[in-house]
Amino acid sequence: MKQLTNKNNIGWLFVLISVVAITLFYFYPMFDAFLLSFQSGMGANLEYVGLNNWSRLLNDPTLRQALINTMTYLIIQVPLMIVLALFFSVILNDPDLKFRGFFRTAIFLPAVTSLVAYSVIFKYMFSIDGIVNQLLLNLNFISEPIAFISDPFWAKVVIILAITWRWTGYNMIFYLSALQNIDRSIYEAARIDGANSFQQFIQITIPMLKPIILFTTITSTIGTLQLFDEVVNITSGGPGIQTISISQYIYDLSFKYTPNFGYAATVSYVIVILVVILSIIQFKVAGEKE
């Protein structure tokens, strides 16, 4: 009995270490940022301003544009990436496909590349004299180079393409893992009943992958709301503020403009609120109660 108690104490010790670490590095900074949102200034020169920072949110045109841009990336990029990841995972799960190990690696490889490095490469690829414009000109698809980086519409397109290219393979791995746990006899039974490949995908694959789809949708949503590296390195938020994201705006408030850590902390809570709201909506739509 005493030995069992000692084992329980050791177990609780491991749990306590994790709880302390999570509290110290996650919950304390969140709480401290919340307190900081009621102050203004930087460093030791902070002063209490009450709800001024929160009221400023409602009349901040830059934040409004950053919110529109971020939601545009989210609405277009996340569904596109999830569909592509599902498509690739189903194809690469075929045991009869040759070189599927190579294709899996090739599609997943962008997920382990440097964020800064690949963003810079995309910037040069889509520049006025970049390879994309040169290719389109040589194929006579366009008569003059497209200003991908300096045009508000095309700049957003480039950012969405970059994010999709990097993270599709990452999500594909989750779907592949889940697909390999689905009993193939289910598909065989459906095939015997006359279901074609598309019907099997809709009636079997999608329902069986529902928890994984929900997980990847939520994590992708959170990641897109925190979008920073691609925007900073490809367009720097330009032209003007037409591609700026919320995270870049928080950085600019803290280090680029006249530093105001209090208002930057307030804007950061916009991301927190959006994550909570969108996660609840996604759970409700998916029908998950727990």
N, C-alpha and C positions, 0 to 999 in steps of 0.2 A: 504493500500500500504506500509506504514511504517512498519507494523507488518510482511508483507511478506519479506521486505528487511532485517529485523532483523533475520528472520528464515534463509534466505540465508547466512547471515554473520556467523551465528552459524554453518551452514553446512560447509562453507568454512574453519572455524576454526578447525573443526574435520579433514577435509582433510589436512590442513596445518600441524597439529600435526603428521599425518601419513607420510606426505612427508618429514618432518624434521627428523623423526625417521629413515625412510628408507635411507635417504641421509647420516645421521650420522653413522648408523651401517652397511650399505651395500656398498654404492657408495664411501664414503670417504676411508674405508679400502682398497677397490679395487684400487682406485687411488693412495693411499699411497704405496701399494704393488708394483704398477707399477713403481713409482719413486724409490722405494727401489731396484728394479731389476737392476738399473744402478749403484749400490753401492756394496761394499764388506765389510765384517767384521761383528761385532755384537755390540749391545748397542750403546754407545756414540762413539765407535771407528770405525765408518763407513767412508769409503773414496770412492770418485767417481771413477768408472772404465770404464765408457762409455758403449760400447757394448760387453765388455769382457765376461760378464755372458751369454749373448745371443749366442755368438759364441762358448762358452764352451758347450752349449747344444748339438751341432752337433758332439762333440767328447767325449761324456760322456758315457762309456760303462755301468755304473750302471743305468743311466737313460734309456738307450736303452733296458736293460733287464727288468726294471720296466715297461716300456711302452709295451713290448711284453707280460709280465705277465698280466697286467691290461686288455689289449685288448683280451687276451685269456679268462679271466674271463668273460668279457663283451659278447663276441661272443657266448660263450657256455651257460652261466648262464641266461642271460636275455631272450632269446627265450624259453629256457626250463621252466623258471619260468612263463612266460606269458601263455604258452600252458597249464601248470598244473593249473594255476589260472583259466583259461577259462574252463577247464575240470571240476574242482571241483565246480565252480559257476553254471554251467549248471546242474550238477547232484543235487546240493543242492537247486536249484530253483524249483525242482519238488514238487508240493504241496502234492503229495501222499506219499512222502518219510517219513518214521517214524524216529523220533529222529533227524530230520534235524537241529534243534536248537543246539543240543549237538554237532553234527559234525561240524557245522559252528564255534562254539566256540572253539572246539578242534583244527581245522585247523588254526584259526586266532590267537590262544593263543601264538605261538612262536613270533609273532610280538611285543608283549609287554614284552618279557623276557629281562633281562639284556644282553647287547652285550658281556660284558666281561664274565659273568657267563656261557652263553651258549657256547661261544668259548672255554672256559677252559674244559667244559664237553665234547665237540667234540674232543678236544685234548686227553683227557684220554680215551675216547671210542675207538679211532683209534690208541692208542699207541701199542707198541709191545705186552704187556700183557693186553691190553684192551678187552672189551667185544666183539668187532667186530671180532678181531683175534681169540678169544676163541670160538666164535660161528662158525666161518668158519672152524676151526680145528675140532670141535666136529662133524660137518656135513661132514667132509672129503672132503671139497671143496679145501683145501690147505694142503700141507704137512708140511709147516713151516710158522711161522708168517710173515706177510707182513709189511715192514717198511713204513707204511703210512705217517708218519710225516717226516722222513728223506730221503725219495725217492722223487726226483723232480716231477715226473709224478703223483704219488699217493698223494703227498702233495697238488698239485693243485686240484685234484679230491675232496679231503676232504674239501678244502676251498669252492669250487663250491657247494658241497652238503650242507655245513653249511649255505651259503647265501641263497640257494634255499629253505631250510627248514624254515628259518626265515621269508622270505619276500613273499612267495607264498600266504599265508593266507591274508596278507595285501592287495595285489592286487586283491585277490578274492572278497573282500568286495566291491570294486569299481564295479566289473562286476555284482555282485549280485544286487547292488542298481540299476544299469542300466537295468538289465534283468527284474526287477519287474516293470519297467516303460514301458515295451513293451506290447502292447495290445495283449492279448491271442487270440483274434479273428483272428489275422494275421496268427498265427500257425494253427488255426482251418480251415481257408480258404485254406491254403497250404496242410493240411492233406486231405481235401476233393478233392483237385486237384490231389492227389496221391503222394505227396512228403513224403518221409520217414524221419526219425529223422535226419540222416546225411545231407540230402539235405536241411532240414529246418535250420540246424545249419550253413551250408555254405551260403545259399541264404538269410536267414533272420537274424539269430543271429549275425553273424560276421559283416555284413553291418550296422546293427543297433547299434552295439557296437564300431564302428570305431573310434569315437572321444575319447571314454574311453580307447581303446587299444592304441591310439596314445599318450594319456596323460600318461598312466602307462609305456609305452615303454620309453618315454623321461625321466620321473622321475627315472625309474629303471636304465637307462643309466647313468644319473648324479650320482646316488647313487653308482653304481659300479665303476665309474671313481674315486670316492672319497673313495674307499674301504680302510679301515685302521684297525679297531678293530679285525676282524677275522684273518687277516694276522699276526698282531703283537702277538695276544694271542695264535694262533694255531701253527704257524711255526716260528715266529719271522723273517720272510722273508727268512728263510733257506729252504733247506741246502744252505749255501753260500748266494747268492742273487737270488736263483732260483724261489722264490715265492714272492719276494718283490713287493709291489705296489707303484704307484707314490706318494700316500699320505704318506706312510711309509718312502719313500726316503726323502720327504720334512721334515718330523719330524727328521729323522737322521741327515740331513744337519743342522737343527736348534739346536738340543740338544744333539746328540750322537757323531757325528764326531766333528772335529774342527768347532765350530759354524760359519756359514756363512749365515746370514739372507738374504743378497742380492741375493745370488745364489738360496737360498730356495724360495724366492719370484719369481724369474725367472722361476723356475721349476713349481711353482704353476700356472703360466700362461699357461703352457702346458695343464693343465686340463681345463682351461677356453677356450682355443682354440679348444680343442677336443669336449667340450660340445657344443660350437657354431656350429662347422662343422657337428657333428652327428645329432644335432637337426634340422638343415636345411635339411640334407639328409632325415631324417625321415618325415619331413613335405612334402618334395617333393614326396617321395615315397607314402605317404598317400593321396597326392593330395589336401592337405589343403593350401589354398591361404591366409587365414587370421590367 
